[in-house]
Amino acid sequence: MGTNAFPTPQQRAILHVASRSAGPPVDPTLRATLNFHPDRLAQGKPNLEALAEHGIYSSQFVTGTSNGGLTAFPGGDRWRWESRIFNGAYDNAAASERPVYGALNFRRKPIGAAPRFGSAHLRLTAEAISRTTFCYPDSVLGRVEE
């Protein structure tokens, strides 16, 4: 984590999730994919055009778009889910620092792991898996205590 006395929201989130995780590491040959609709508008531009222009895949908190509910604002459902999952690590973070959502392509589908969230996808590198958290079956569902 380096010598920074104040870890970033991302570092705090990963440490929290790691402290509550069990099981072996994810198969390093699997990839996470970020599915999206290239023609949907985000801030007045098609997603693909905005992605090409900025070079960044942004969260719902930045784009104001979603394939589900538009609850990416302080106190909204998405904000509360992230607060719960990441132990408040992102509660006061800038929109650009918040997590983006994808899925682990464990079925190795050529259309990406979550085509219902978009007809196009980006495939993350193997290195990206080391800084990725996974929530099964979905972040919208509450954790079950055993």
Rosetta constraint file for C-alpha pairs under 8 A:
AtomPair CA 1 CA 7 HARMONIC 7.47 0.50
AtomPair CA 1 CA 11 HARMONIC 7.22 0.50
AtomPair CA 7 CA 11 HARMONIC 5.75 0.50
AtomPair CA 7 CA 12 HARMONIC 6.18 0.50
AtomPair CA 8 CA 12 HARMONIC 6.25 0.50
AtomPair CA 9 CA 13 HARMONIC 6.03 0.50
AtomPair CA 9 CA 89 HARMONIC 5.02 0.50
AtomPair CA 9 CA 90 HARMONIC 5.65 0.50
AtomPair CA 9 CA 93 HARMONIC 6.86 0.50
AtomPair CA 9 CA 97 HARMONIC 7.56 0.50
AtomPair CA 10 CA 14 HARMONIC 6.17 0.50
AtomPair CA 10 CA 89 HARMONIC 7.30 0.50
AtomPair CA 10 CA 90 HARMONIC 7.79 0.50
AtomPair CA 10 CA 97 HARMONIC 7.66 0.50
AtomPair CA 10 CA 98 HARMONIC 7.90 0.50
AtomPair CA 11 CA 15 HARMONIC 6.09 0.50
AtomPair CA 12 CA 16 HARMONIC 6.14 0.50
AtomPair CA 12 CA 86 HARMONIC 7.87 0.50
AtomPair CA 12 CA 89 HARMONIC 5.83 0.50
AtomPair CA 13 CA 17 HARMONIC 6.22 0.50
AtomPair CA 13 CA 86 HARMONIC 4.88 0.50
AtomPair CA 13 CA 87 HARMONIC 7.05 0.50
AtomPair CA 13 CA 89 HARMONIC 5.44 0.50
AtomPair CA 13 CA 90 HARMONIC 7.71 0.50
AtomPair CA 14 CA 18 HARMONIC 5.91 0.50
AtomPair CA 14 CA 86 HARMONIC 7.72 0.50
AtomPair CA 14 CA 131 HARMONIC 7.17 0.50
AtomPair CA 14 CA 132 HARMONIC 7.82 0.50
AtomPair CA 14 CA 133 HARMONIC 6.95 0.50
AtomPair CA 15 CA 19 HARMONIC 6.10 0.50
AtomPair CA 16 CA 20 HARMONIC 6.66 0.50
AtomPair CA 16 CA 86 HARMONIC 6.39 0.50
AtomPair CA 16 CA 87 HARMONIC 6.83 0.50
AtomPair CA 17 CA 21 HARMONIC 6.16 0.50
AtomPair CA 17 CA 85 HARMONIC 7.61 0.50
AtomPair CA 17 CA 86 HARMONIC 6.64 0.50
AtomPair CA 17 CA 133 HARMONIC 7.09 0.50
AtomPair CA 26 CA 30 HARMONIC 7.56 0.50
AtomPair CA 26 CA 129 HARMONIC 7.84 0.50
AtomPair CA 28 CA 126 HARMONIC 6.25 0.50
AtomPair CA 28 CA 129 HARMONIC 7.62 0.50
AtomPair CA 29 CA 126 HARMONIC 6.98 0.50
AtomPair CA 30 CA 104 HARMONIC 7.12 0.50
AtomPair CA 30 CA 105 HARMONIC 6.34 0.50
AtomPair CA 30 CA 106 HARMONIC 6.10 0.50
AtomPair CA 30 CA 108 HARMONIC 7.35 0.50
AtomPair CA 30 CA 126 HARMONIC 7.43 0.50
AtomPair CA 31 CA 104 HARMONIC 5.98 0.50
AtomPair CA 31 CA 105 HARMONIC 5.67 0.50
AtomPair CA 31 CA 106 HARMONIC 7.57 0.50
AtomPair CA 31 CA 123 HARMONIC 6.46 0.50
AtomPair CA 31 CA 124 HARMONIC 5.99 0.50
AtomPair CA 31 CA 125 HARMONIC 6.68 0.50
AtomPair CA 31 CA 126 HARMONIC 6.36 0.50
AtomPair CA 31 CA 129 HARMONIC 7.29 0.50
AtomPair CA 32 CA 102 HARMONIC 6.38 0.50
AtomPair CA 32 CA 103 HARMONIC 5.28 0.50
AtomPair CA 32 CA 104 HARMONIC 4.22 0.50
AtomPair CA 32 CA 105 HARMONIC 5.57 0.50
AtomPair CA 32 CA 113 HARMONIC 7.34 0.50
AtomPair CA 32 CA 123 HARMONIC 6.11 0.50
AtomPair CA 32 CA 124 HARMONIC 5.53 0.50
AtomPair CA 32 CA 125 HARMONIC 7.92 0.50
AtomPair CA 32 CA 129 HARMONIC 7.22 0.50
AtomPair CA 33 CA 102 HARMONIC 5.40 0.50
AtomPair CA 33 CA 103 HARMONIC 5.54 0.50
AtomPair CA 33 CA 104 HARMONIC 6.43 0.50
AtomPair CA 33 CA 105 HARMONIC 6.53 0.50
AtomPair CA 33 CA 112 HARMONIC 5.70 0.50
AtomPair CA 33 CA 113 HARMONIC 5.99 0.50
AtomPair CA 33 CA 114 HARMONIC 7.64 0.50
AtomPair CA 33 CA 121 HARMONIC 6.10 0.50
AtomPair CA 33 CA 122 HARMONIC 5.44 0.50
AtomPair CA 33 CA 123 HARMONIC 4.53 0.50
AtomPair CA 33 CA 124 HARMONIC 5.96 0.50
AtomPair CA 34 CA 101 HARMONIC 6.66 0.50
AtomPair CA 34 CA 102 HARMONIC 4.31 0.50
AtomPair CA 34 CA 103 HARMONIC 6.68 0.50
AtomPair CA 34 CA 112 HARMONIC 7.60 0.50
AtomPair CA 34 CA 113 HARMONIC 7.97 0.50
AtomPair CA 34 CA 114 HARMONIC 7.78 0.50
AtomPair CA 34 CA 121 HARMONIC 5.19 0.50
AtomPair CA 34 CA 122 HARMONIC 5.12 0.50
AtomPair CA 34 CA 123 HARMONIC 6.63 0.50
AtomPair CA 34 CA 124 HARMONIC 7.79 0.50
AtomPair CA 35 CA 102 HARMONIC 6.60 0.50
AtomPair CA 35 CA 112 HARMONIC 6.68 0.50
AtomPair CA 35 CA 113 HARMONIC 7.53 0.50
AtomPair CA 35 CA 114 HARMONIC 6.06 0.50
AtomPair CA 35 CA 115 HARMONIC 6.13 0.50
AtomPair CA 35 CA 117 HARMONIC 5.58 0.50
AtomPair CA 35 CA 118 HARMONIC 4.77 0.50
AtomPair CA 35 CA 119 HARMONIC 6.75 0.50
AtomPair CA 35 CA 120 HARMONIC 5.58 0.50
AtomPair CA 35 CA 121 HARMONIC 4.07 0.50
AtomPair CA 35 CA 122 HARMONIC 6.55 0.50
AtomPair CA 36 CA 47 HARMONIC 7.88 0.50
AtomPair CA 36 CA 115 HARMONIC 7.98 0.50
AtomPair CA 36 CA 117 HARMONIC 5.70 0.50
AtomPair CA 36 CA 118 HARMONIC 3.77 0.50
AtomPair CA 36 CA 119 HARMONIC 6.18 0.50
AtomPair CA 36 CA 120 HARMONIC 5.45 0.50
AtomPair CA 36 CA 121 HARMONIC 5.90 0.50
AtomPair CA 37 CA 47 HARMONIC 6.94 0.50
AtomPair CA 37 CA 117 HARMONIC 7.21 0.50
AtomPair CA 37 CA 118 HARMONIC 4.28 0.50
AtomPair CA 37 CA 119 HARMONIC 5.43 0.50
AtomPair CA 37 CA 120 HARMONIC 6.01 0.50
AtomPair CA 38 CA 46 HARMONIC 6.27 0.50
AtomPair CA 38 CA 47 HARMONIC 4.94 0.50
AtomPair CA 38 CA 48 HARMONIC 4.65 0.50
AtomPair CA 38 CA 49 HARMONIC 7.89 0.50
AtomPair CA 38 CA 118 HARMONIC 7.61 0.50
AtomPair CA 38 CA 119 HARMONIC 7.39 0.50
AtomPair CA 38 CA 120 HARMONIC 6.43 0.50
AtomPair CA 39 CA 46 HARMONIC 4.81 0.50
AtomPair CA 39 CA 47 HARMONIC 5.90 0.50
AtomPair CA 39 CA 48 HARMONIC 6.67 0.50
AtomPair CA 40 CA 45 HARMONIC 7.82 0.50
AtomPair CA 40 CA 46 HARMONIC 5.18 0.50
AtomPair CA 40 CA 47 HARMONIC 5.68 0.50
AtomPair CA 41 CA 45 HARMONIC 4.94 0.50
AtomPair CA 41 CA 46 HARMONIC 4.30 0.50
AtomPair CA 41 CA 47 HARMONIC 5.70 0.50
AtomPair CA 41 CA 65 HARMONIC 7.92 0.50
AtomPair CA 42 CA 46 HARMONIC 6.10 0.50
AtomPair CA 42 CA 47 HARMONIC 5.72 0.50
AtomPair CA 42 CA 50 HARMONIC 7.40 0.50
AtomPair CA 42 CA 63 HARMONIC 5.51 0.50
AtomPair CA 42 CA 64 HARMONIC 7.02 0.50
AtomPair CA 42 CA 65 HARMONIC 6.25 0.50
AtomPair CA 43 CA 63 HARMONIC 6.35 0.50
AtomPair CA 43 CA 64 HARMONIC 7.59 0.50
AtomPair CA 45 CA 49 HARMONIC 6.45 0.50
AtomPair CA 45 CA 50 HARMONIC 6.06 0.50
AtomPair CA 46 CA 50 HARMONIC 6.27 0.50
AtomPair CA 47 CA 51 HARMONIC 6.01 0.50
AtomPair CA 48 CA 52 HARMONIC 6.12 0.50
AtomPair CA 49 CA 53 HARMONIC 6.08 0.50
AtomPair CA 50 CA 54 HARMONIC 6.01 0.50
AtomPair CA 50 CA 55 HARMONIC 7.91 0.50
AtomPair CA 51 CA 55 HARMONIC 5.24 0.50
AtomPair CA 51 CA 56 HARMONIC 5.76 0.50
AtomPair CA 51 CA 57 HARMONIC 6.13 0.50
AtomPair CA 52 CA 56 HARMONIC 7.91 0.50
AtomPair CA 57 CA 100 HARMONIC 7.56 0.50
AtomPair CA 58 CA 62 HARMONIC 6.01 0.50
AtomPair CA 58 CA 63 HARMONIC 6.57 0.50
AtomPair CA 58 CA 96 HARMONIC 6.91 0.50
AtomPair CA 58 CA 100 HARMONIC 6.50 0.50
AtomPair CA 59 CA 63 HARMONIC 6.38 0.50
AtomPair CA 59 CA 95 HARMONIC 7.46 0.50
AtomPair CA 59 CA 96 HARMONIC 7.11 0.50
AtomPair CA 59 CA 98 HARMONIC 6.68 0.50
AtomPair CA 59 CA 99 HARMONIC 6.40 0.50
AtomPair CA 59 CA 100 HARMONIC 4.76 0.50
AtomPair CA 59 CA 101 HARMONIC 7.41 0.50
AtomPair CA 60 CA 64 HARMONIC 5.19 0.50
AtomPair CA 60 CA 65 HARMONIC 5.58 0.50
AtomPair CA 60 CA 66 HARMONIC 6.21 0.50
AtomPair CA 60 CA 72 HARMONIC 5.91 0.50
AtomPair CA 60 CA 100 HARMONIC 7.59 0.50
AtomPair CA 61 CA 72 HARMONIC 5.12 0.50
AtomPair CA 61 CA 73 HARMONIC 6.52 0.50
AtomPair CA 61 CA 95 HARMONIC 5.24 0.50
AtomPair CA 61 CA 96 HARMONIC 7.50 0.50
AtomPair CA 61 CA 98 HARMONIC 7.51 0.50
AtomPair CA 62 CA 95 HARMONIC 5.53 0.50
AtomPair CA 62 CA 96 HARMONIC 6.20 0.50
AtomPair CA 64 CA 70 HARMONIC 7.15 0.50
AtomPair CA 64 CA 72 HARMONIC 7.25 0.50
AtomPair CA 65 CA 70 HARMONIC 6.71 0.50
AtomPair CA 66 CA 70 HARMONIC 5.95 0.50
AtomPair CA 67 CA 117 HARMONIC 6.13 0.50
AtomPair CA 71 CA 76 HARMONIC 4.69 0.50
AtomPair CA 71 CA 77 HARMONIC 5.30 0.50
AtomPair CA 71 CA 78 HARMONIC 5.32 0.50
AtomPair CA 71 CA 79 HARMONIC 7.20 0.50
AtomPair CA 72 CA 76 HARMONIC 5.95 0.50
AtomPair CA 72 CA 77 HARMONIC 7.09 0.50
AtomPair CA 72 CA 78 HARMONIC 5.12 0.50
AtomPair CA 72 CA 79 HARMONIC 5.78 0.50
AtomPair CA 73 CA 78 HARMONIC 7.39 0.50
AtomPair CA 73 CA 79 HARMONIC 6.07 0.50
AtomPair CA 74 CA 79 HARMONIC 5.71 0.50
AtomPair CA 74 CA 80 HARMONIC 7.93 0.50
AtomPair CA 74 CA 91 HARMONIC 7.83 0.50
AtomPair CA 75 CA 79 HARMONIC 5.83 0.50
AtomPair CA 75 CA 80 HARMONIC 6.15 0.50
AtomPair CA 76 CA 80 HARMONIC 6.20 0.50
AtomPair CA 77 CA 81 HARMONIC 6.12 0.50
AtomPair CA 78 CA 82 HARMONIC 6.22 0.50
AtomPair CA 78 CA 140 HARMONIC 7.81 0.50
AtomPair CA 79 CA 83 HARMONIC 6.09 0.50
AtomPair CA 79 CA 91 HARMONIC 7.53 0.50
AtomPair CA 80 CA 84 HARMONIC 6.14 0.50
AtomPair CA 81 CA 85 HARMONIC 6.04 0.50
AtomPair CA 81 CA 139 HARMONIC 6.73 0.50
AtomPair CA 81 CA 140 HARMONIC 6.45 0.50
AtomPair CA 82 CA 86 HARMONIC 5.74 0.50
AtomPair CA 82 CA 87 HARMONIC 7.84 0.50
AtomPair CA 82 CA 88 HARMONIC 7.37 0.50
AtomPair CA 82 CA 90 HARMONIC 7.26 0.50
AtomPair CA 82 CA 139 HARMONIC 7.99 0.50
AtomPair CA 83 CA 87 HARMONIC 5.48 0.50
AtomPair CA 83 CA 88 HARMONIC 4.33 0.50
AtomPair CA 83 CA 89 HARMONIC 6.87 0.50
AtomPair CA 83 CA 90 HARMONIC 6.63 0.50
AtomPair CA 83 CA 91 HARMONIC 6.13 0.50
AtomPair CA 84 CA 88 HARMONIC 6.57 0.50
AtomPair CA 85 CA 139 HARMONIC 7.66 0.50
AtomPair CA 86 CA 90 HARMONIC 7.28 0.50
AtomPair CA 89 CA 93 HARMONIC 7.73 0.50
AtomPair CA 90 CA 97 HARMONIC 7.81 0.50
AtomPair CA 90 CA 98 HARMONIC 6.29 0.50
AtomPair CA 93 CA 97 HARMONIC 6.09 0.50
AtomPair CA 93 CA 98 HARMONIC 6.69 0.50
AtomPair CA 94 CA 98 HARMONIC 6.86 0.50
AtomPair CA 102 CA 113 HARMONIC 7.89 0.50
AtomPair CA 102 CA 114 HARMONIC 7.49 0.50
AtomPair CA 103 CA 113 HARMONIC 5.53 0.50
AtomPair CA 103 CA 114 HARMONIC 6.27 0.50
AtomPair CA 103 CA 134 HARMONIC 7.93 0.50
AtomPair CA 104 CA 113 HARMONIC 6.04 0.50
AtomPair CA 104 CA 134 HARMONIC 7.86 0.50
AtomPair CA 105 CA 109 HARMONIC 6.63 0.50
AtomPair CA 105 CA 112 HARMONIC 6.24 0.50
AtomPair CA 105 CA 113 HARMONIC 4.32 0.50
AtomPair CA 105 CA 114 HARMONIC 7.94 0.50
AtomPair CA 106 CA 113 HARMONIC 7.40 0.50
AtomPair CA 107 CA 113 HARMONIC 7.34 0.50
AtomPair CA 108 CA 112 HARMONIC 7.39 0.50
AtomPair CA 108 CA 113 HARMONIC 7.39 0.50
AtomPair CA 109 CA 113 HARMONIC 6.37 0.50
AtomPair CA 111 CA 115 HARMONIC 6.43 0.50
AtomPair CA 111 CA 119 HARMONIC 7.59 0.50
AtomPair CA 111 CA 120 HARMONIC 7.36 0.50
AtomPair CA 111 CA 121 HARMONIC 7.29 0.50
AtomPair CA 112 CA 120 HARMONIC 7.86 0.50
AtomPair CA 112 CA 121 HARMONIC 6.07 0.50
AtomPair CA 112 CA 122 HARMONIC 7.96 0.50
AtomPair CA 112 CA 123 HARMONIC 7.56 0.50
AtomPair CA 114 CA 118 HARMONIC 7.33 0.50
AtomPair CA 115 CA 119 HARMONIC 5.75 0.50
AtomPair CA 115 CA 120 HARMONIC 7.57 0.50
AtomPair CA 124 CA 128 HARMONIC 6.14 0.50
AtomPair CA 124 CA 129 HARMONIC 7.85 0.50
AtomPair CA 125 CA 129 HARMONIC 7.30 0.50
AtomPair CA 126 CA 130 HARMONIC 7.82 0.50
AtomPair CA 127 CA 131 HARMONIC 7.80 0.50
AtomPair CA 128 CA 132 HARMONIC 6.40 0.50
AtomPair CA 129 CA 133 HARMONIC 7.97 0.50
AtomPair CA 135 CA 139 HARMONIC 5.75 0.50
AtomPair CA 137 CA 141 HARMONIC 7.56 0.50
